[in-house]
Amino acid sequence: MQRVIAWSLDQLDPDPARLLAALTVFSGSFSAEAAAAVASEESFDTLLLLDDLIAHSLVHRHAGSDDDDRFSL
């Protein structure tokens, strides 16, 4: 499993990799706003990078109520 995760991380561009590293502070699900808050020192589009991480199966989107999606690692 570690090799699979390491391979997936190696496939990422630097910005999604930095966001993923920042998201490791969450032990459960988190909102897009919370993701942006932990990555506030970076100057990238958090939603765009979340979509990239979802496409790489490193982040999962959970439909919430009132268009308030949640995410998890």
C-alpha positions as CSV (number, residue, x, y, z in Angstrom):
1,M,0.0,0.0,0.0
2,Q,2.8,2.4,0.8
3,R,4.3,1.9,-2.7
4,V,0.9,2.7,-4.3
5,I,0.6,5.9,-2.3
6,A,4.2,6.9,-3.0
7,W,3.6,6.3,-6.7
8,S,0.5,8.4,-6.6
9,L,2.3,11.2,-4.9
10,D,5.1,11.1,-7.5
11,Q,2.5,11.6,-10.2
12,L,1.4,15.0,-8.7
13,D,2.6,18.4,-9.8
14,P,4.1,20.5,-7.0
15,D,1.0,22.6,-6.1
16,P,-1.4,19.6,-5.6
17,A,1.4,17.8,-3.6
18,R,1.7,20.9,-1.3
19,L,-2.1,21.0,-0.8
20,L,-2.2,17.3,0.0
21,A,0.5,17.8,2.6
22,A,-1.4,20.6,4.1
23,L,-4.6,18.5,4.3
24,T,-3.0,15.9,6.4
25,V,-3.9,18.0,9.5
26,F,-7.5,16.7,9.1
27,S,-8.3,13.4,10.8
28,G,-11.8,13.4,9.4
29,S,-13.8,15.2,6.7
30,F,-13.3,18.9,5.9
31,S,-14.9,21.6,3.9
32,A,-13.4,23.5,1.0
33,E,-13.1,26.5,3.2
34,A,-11.2,24.6,5.8
35,A,-8.8,23.3,3.0
36,A,-8.3,26.8,1.8
37,A,-7.6,27.9,5.4
38,V,-4.8,25.4,6.0
39,A,-3.3,26.2,2.7
40,S,-3.6,30.0,3.2
41,E,0.2,30.6,2.8
42,E,0.0,29.2,-0.7
43,S,-1.2,31.2,-3.7
44,F,-3.2,28.6,-5.6
45,D,-6.8,27.8,-6.4
46,T,-7.8,25.3,-3.7
47,L,-10.9,24.1,-5.4
48,L,-9.1,23.4,-8.6
49,L,-6.4,21.5,-6.8
50,L,-9.0,19.5,-4.7
51,D,-10.5,18.4,-8.1
52,D,-7.0,17.3,-9.2
53,L,-6.5,15.3,-6.0
54,I,-9.9,13.8,-6.5
55,A,-9.0,12.8,-10.0
56,H,-5.9,11.1,-8.6
57,S,-8.1,9.3,-6.0
58,L,-6.2,10.9,-3.1
59,V,-9.1,13.0,-1.9
60,H,-12.8,11.9,-1.8
61,R,-15.8,14.2,-2.2
62,H,-18.9,13.6,-0.1
63,A,-22.1,15.4,-1.1
64,G,-23.4,17.5,1.7
65,S,-26.6,19.4,2.1
66,D,-27.1,22.8,0.6
67,D,-24.1,22.5,-1.8
68,D,-21.8,22.1,1.2
69,D,-19.6,19.2,0.0
70,R,-17.2,17.6,2.4
71,F,-13.8,16.1,1.5
72,S,-11.7,13.4,3.1
73,L,-8.3,11.8,2.5
